[in-house]
Amino acid sequence: MKFRIIDDTLQYYNLMLNDIAQAHSYIFLETYKFANDHMGVRFRDALTRKCREGLNVKILIDSWGKGPISETFFSELINLGGEVKFFEKIKINTDLFTRGHRRDHRKILVVDDAISYIGSANITGYNLNWRELCLRMEGELALSFKKVFLENFEAFNPYIITNKVTFTRKIKEGDFEIIRDVPSIQFQRLKKRYTQLIKKADRSVVIETPYFLPGFMLRKAMMDASNRGVDVTVILPKHSDVRMIDILRNKYLGILHNARIKLLFYLPYNLHAKLLMIDNEVFSISSANFDYRSFRYQYEIALIGSDNEILRQLNEHIAETIRNSHPFDHEEWTRRPMIEKIFEWILLPLRHFF
């Protein structure tokens, strides 16, 4: 198998478009956002051309993340035999604050039983200057991701989500495991797996995430690891694209800093990567943020493994991220404006929905 880590968004899009252009059998795409902008149009037109060539094209997009686009945006593709589904439309009802947050946040592309992608990037020009983390895979893992996609695609329809998705367990493929997380306050498979990995760490834990609202068990696992001498590093964007999360996360930073956890802020643009690495031996590349919403309410996917080539490239990625980051300033944190402290307390009861 061949693996390539991509953290430059434009490079990622160009690689995907090149693989789409060379496809000869099928293309399956699942994404949270697919924008009606220059980048979304490029992807739509590329996929439409493959439909015209007779390929099997299936697209699954979240109804929240899709923004204003609809079947009309894909009308030519659909008329040529392509299939497009929008995952669960938003409904105004008494379950708005839980059911409405059950979004399909996964990002997968599978081409011809040969190439697959997983990672953090959506299909939109909005995030072209963001630092992402995506993995391109050549080889048999494509068959596993094909199975994942087809089960997701068949289970999601406008009216019901079948139990096939709700009760799906992880998939093992050699040294890799694919975890499909589903909305569940009880199970939260990905959060529990991350907690297990952090508890087993002997030397180092590295976390990259754009939105950092860890629950009690994850915070405890991180602090316990630090207290037993593990080097725990969390890398966040200085300013994400969601200001309220930036304010709310500040409430957690002081206690983590006091537990000797290293907090770094990425400076150039938004850091949108989702990475967990343990002891430089085990990694997780996923669609999930390190927050309540991803672990409780969203359909997420993670690839966990220990491949040496992927770990080598991830070390290069992390080193570059750190070179463009600066450390958390505890003194500055203690002097943050009183209005921010007030908003931290106001937003705290709503932390599960951010």
ZAMIKE-291638 format. One record per residue (C-alpha): residue in three letters; y, z, x. Coordinates in steps of 0.001 Angstrom, whole numbers, plus 500000, padded with zeros to 6 digits. Layout:
REM residues N
AlaYZX
...
***
This chain:
REM residues 354
Met500000500000500000
Lys503575499384501063
Phe506463501676500155
Arg510222501343500388
Ile512810504012499605
Ile516074502600498237
Asp519209504716497846
Asp521814501949497692
Thr522164500935494046
Leu523142497295494557
Gln520292496798497012
Tyr517952498348494463
Tyr519100495987491720
Asn518793492952493985
Leu515237493912494964
Met514254494347491318
Leu515838491046490326
Asn514058489272493180
Asp510696490708492094
Ile511438489724488485
Ala512286486169489596
Gln508958485859491430
Ala506817487336488642
His504079485063487280
Ser502225487194484711
Tyr504172490074483156
Ile507215492338483528
Phe507383495809481944
Leu510664497744482074
Glu511386501244480792
Thr514845502736481288
Tyr517250505282479865
Lys520392503132480138
Phe520715499370479858
Ala524408498525479664
Asn526181495538478148
Asp528075494834481354
His527778492393484240
Met524686494124485611
Gly522968494492482255
Val523639490811481554
Arg522126489827484927
Phe518932491687484107
Arg518776490415480535
Asp519226486817481647
Ala516618487188484410
Leu514115488632481941
Thr514933485927479396
Arg514202483217481978
Lys510770484708482571
Cys510120484694478810
Arg511025481024478812
Glu508386480511481502
Gly505809482133479239
Leu505518485568480873
Asn504736488750478953
Val507988490744478925
Lys508235494194477349
Ile511319496447477462
Leu511650500059476320
Ile515174501522476227
Asp516390504879474990
Ser518585504651471880
Trp521074507195473211
Gly521321505648476669
Lys521594502067475414
Gly525167502549474221
Pro526400499747471947
Ile523663497180472651
Ser521106496261469991
Glu518397493671469337
Thr521195491088469107
Phe521914491532472824
Phe518315490455473500
Ser518070487876470684
Glu517130484911472884
Leu514555486962474788
Ile513009488158471518
Asn512984484649470051
Leu511077483506473150
Gly508376486131472571
Gly509707489087474547
Glu509405492542473020
Val512196495135472989
Lys511935498666471607
Phe514640501298471353
Phe513329504837471619
Glu514168507137468689
Lys517570506518467167
Ile519937509466466888
Lys519836511105463473
Ile522333513570462060
Asn520152516343460705
Thr519428520029461089
Asp517422519360464256
Leu520265517549466028
Phe520466519980468957
Thr516759519778469784
Arg515311516567468324
Gly518447514652469282
His517996515687472919
Arg514420514372473088
Arg515348511265475018
Asp513244508819477018
His514810509431480422
Arg512137507602482442
Lys512861504660484750
Ile509897502369485477
Leu509483498704486379
Val506025497118486754
Val505445493500487817
Asp502155491587487916
Asp499735494453488717
Ala501285494309492187
Ile504725495930492306
Ser506094499033490645
Tyr509301501073490823
Ile510152504651489955
Gly513340506611490523
Ser516742507699489348
Ala518766504529488690
Asn519563503049485282
Ile520481499416484590
Thr524270499517484534
Gly527194498510486722
Tyr528767501907486072
Asn526781503557488850
Leu526961500860491533
Asn528575503242494054
Trp526297506202493272
Arg523699507451495727
Glu520338507042494017
Leu516729507569495049
Cys514181504950494018
Leu510786503936495350
Arg509387500400495446
Met505580500313495668
Glu503295497393496478
Gly499635497973495690
Glu497269499664493293
Leu499748502246492014
Ala501142499403489899
Leu498006499619487730
Ser498638503306487045
Phe502272502660486145
Lys501177499747483974
Lys498935502143482057
Val501776504665481770
Phe504193502057480461
Leu501816500528477922
Glu500905503930476494
Asn504595504796476208
Phe505435501438474675
Glu502664501582472085
Ala503329505207471169
Phe507092504833470636
Asn508293503180467465
Pro511373503649465296
Tyr509687506112462961
Ile507227508317464832
Ile506088509309468317
Thr502298509541468339
Asn500308512383469861
Lys499021509980472504
Val502257510579474430
Thr502778514189473413
Phe499476515374474898
Thr499128513079477906
Arg498208514826481154
Lys498867513788484743
Ile497248510764486370
Lys495585511066489795
Glu495584508059492138
Gly494322508918495618
Asp496799511303497245
Phe499297510760494441
Glu499753512317491030
Ile501891510927488238
Ile503211513583485887
Arg504500512535482465
Asp506569515350481062
Val507292515532477349
Pro509601517723475235
Ser508032521177475124
Ile509391524690475455
Gln505838525950475962
Phe504397523527478534
Gln507255522086480648
Arg504687520572483016
Leu507127519299485600
Lys509027522582485856
Lys505754524497486267
Arg504538522060488930
Tyr507816522395490847
Thr507613526183490602
Gln504070526081492009
Leu505127523866494904
Ile508105526060495808
Lys505951529184495677
Lys503523527603498160
Ala506259526487500593
Asp505888527872504143
Arg508758526239506018
Ser511209524251503918
Val512299523239500436
Val514792520410499884
Ile516215519611496454
Glu518548516736495605
Thr519843516597492059
Pro523025515519490267
Tyr522810518281487639
Phe521713521723488769
Leu520989524288486068
Pro517682525886487136
Gly516016528327484760
Phe515046531867485724
Met511561531048487059
Leu512832528261489304
Arg515729530393490575
Lys513318533242491318
Ala510881530922493102
Met513716529549495251
Met515086532991496105
Asp511622534415496816
Ala510950531480499147
Ser514203532096500990
Asn513455535825501265
Arg510125535095502973
Gly511841532875505549
Val511593529431503993
Asp514605527165504631
Val515745526292501085
Thr518413523568500790
Val519987522259497591
Ile522167519128497773
Leu524497518408494851
Pro527378516038494220
Lys530761517632494788
His531775516089491470
Ser529137514675489149
Asp529949512459486182
Val529595515427483781
Arg532395517906484415
Met531026520598482086
Ile527795520783484069
Asp529786521145487301
Ile531618524110485773
Leu528490525742484376
Arg526440525307487574
Asn529072527295489492
Lys527854530431487768
Tyr524531530175489642
Leu525877529341493101
Gly527003532809494185
Ile523651534519493623
Leu521782531658495317
His524145531756498285
Asn523611535521498589
Ala519861534816498702
Arg520522532643501816
Ile519887529374500025
Lys521841526542501657
Leu524067524718499182
Leu525531521369500216
Phe527985519158498314
Tyr527724515386498691
Leu531256514001499039
Pro531614510187498844
Tyr530538509503495241
Asn528140510875492673
Leu524757511883494077
His522271510849491382
Ala519022511217493369
Lys516216513409492004
Leu514089514708494884
Leu511962517716495747
Met510374517951499203
Ile508168520819500402
Asp507425521577504085
Asn508018517919504941
Glu504504517368503576
Val504789516956499793
Phe507458515074497857
Ser508399514445494253
Ile510464511388493296
Ser511285511449489622
Ser513613510691486746
Ala514124514418486033
Asn517221516410486828
Phe516897520013487967
Asp518097521417484663
Tyr516995522816481311
Arg517512519580479414
Ser515196517478481576
Phe512453520090481705
Arg512613521106478023
Tyr513704518146475947
Gln513294514824477718
Tyr510477512397478418
Glu510389512307482212
Ile508121510950484920
Ala507474512044488505
Leu505437510714491411
Ile504181513551493617
Gly502406512800496879
Ser502119513269500625
Asp502197509743502087
Asn503509509817505674
Glu505479506568505395
Ile507291507765502285
Leu507993511133503943
Arg509436509375506998
Gln511808507328504860
Leu512732510372502777
Asn513688512250505947
Glu516045509403506835
His517467509481503310
Ile518015513265503420
Ala519610513135506876
Glu522093510501505687
Thr522874512525502567
Ile523519515658504646
Arg525773513748507064
Asn528008512986504083
Ser527955516499502638
His529754519763503351
Pro528531523335502899
Phe529266525585499956
Asp532301527801500634
His531607531229499179
Glu535179532429499664
Glu536522529391497835
Trp533953530005495081
Thr535162533579494568
Arg538739532256494213
Arg537919529624491604
Pro540367529616488673
Met539903532202485950
Ile539807529440483324
Glu536661528049485000
Lys535016531479484925
Ile535839531759481235
Phe534308528347480542
Glu531188529347482491
Trp530623532169480000
Ile531520529997477005
Leu529102527259478075
Leu526290529596479140
Pro524649529864475662
Leu524573526034475518
Arg522995525577478961
His519743524232477489
Phe521538521172476086
Phe523328519964479229
***
